[in-house]
Amino acid sequence: MPEQSQGLSYDAVLLVSFGGPEGMDDVMPFLENVLRGRNVPRERLLKVAKHYELFGGVSPINEQNRRLILSLKEEFQTSGPHLPIYFGNRNWHPMLADTIREMRDAGVKNALAFVTSAYSSYSSCRQYLEDIERARESVGPGVPRIEKLRAFYNHPGFIDANVANVRAALEQISEERRADTEVVFTAHSIPETMSRSCDYETQLQETSRLVFEGLVDQPGPAAHGTCEPAIARAHGPRAYKLVFQSRSGSPSQPWLGPDVCDHIRELKSGGARDVVVAPIGFVSDHMEIVYDLDTEAAALCRELGINMVRAATAGTHPAFVRMIRELILERLEPGREKRFLGTLGPPKDVCNPDCCTMRHP
């Protein structure tokens, strides 16, 4: 991935995402793309494919990304910058190489890539950089330069969108029971060995804390670069917990935990009647949400007699869309102040060469 160039003029935006099948014929080729190079038994692929069968082989991620692009185009029309937006996926159509070839043929020279992942790890950051570079190499001469926008786990726009969505979920619980409700923040688990080479878990803990502070009676910390306090909420939840989901590795290998279903069982043993599950590790819905949470975790809650409300992802929330525009303006206007919440500061524009290098086993 090219290093950031000072004063470079950018002429396009590329939204880069994971990709997902849009019909049953797509499912196995998609899963083979995702797991290429990893020692995953065929039986595991077939088991995951059955999850997609429940939804006609359609993951919601591509359609959500199309809606996000439409919202971003409207934001650009109203407030600028007036740049074309392209869409490419790592694992399914529209594939990155095809999109980058289209960009080259349209005369794009320097593009900014918005990756639909807020956090730093091999899977959620460095692998995107590698896939972009591999796609550029396959396109060949005249390929545009592409620079990734920074991580945004603590950006006020991302936090505000999640606060609003968790609040909306809480409001589905009766007010007299809301104060006894725990918010369970979820994210995709990764092996502990991978976690030690990145800031993934630390960033998730910070996002969870910031969103929770936006829900309780006391105002949270002010956003850097603004005098506005974080959103406050009366009659808020009693507690929160960061848990993990969608583990796919060998049972003998330690992964980040606790698992969301294990934690729900713990809540039940403690007398919980309601829980809000908020997938802050994701920016849009896909199979890890509609199956692992909306199907599997929801079924467990029904079995245990717990009322589960799932909060929406950031999706196309206006605060999230405005955040993407802000990230772009940071690169178009060198010296522009970078907004963030909390104490960890804004993530770097360009990753260190040795960060997040541990690959998925």
Secondary structure as UniProt FT lines:
FT   TURN            6..7
FT   STRAND          12..17
FT   HELIX           24..35
FT   TURN            36..37
FT   HELIX           42..53
FT   TURN            54..57
FT   HELIX           61..79
FT   STRAND          85..89
FT   HELIX           96..105
FT   TURN            106..107
FT   STRAND          110..115
FT   HELIX           122..126
FT   HELIX           127..139
FT   TURN            141..142
FT   STRAND          145..148
FT   TURN            153..154
FT   HELIX           156..170
FT   TURN            171..172
FT   HELIX           175..178
FT   TURN            179..180
FT   STRAND          182..188
FT   HELIX           192..195
FT   TURN            196..197
FT   HELIX           200..213
FT   TURN            214..215
FT   TURN            234..235
FT   STRAND          239..245
FT   TURN            251..252
FT   HELIX           260..269
FT   TURN            270..271
FT   STRAND          274..278
FT   TURN            280..281
FT   HELIX           287..290
FT   HELIX           292..297
FT   HELIX           298..304
FT   STRAND          307..310
FT   TURN            315..316
FT   HELIX           318..332
FT   TURN            334..335
FT   TURN            353..356
//
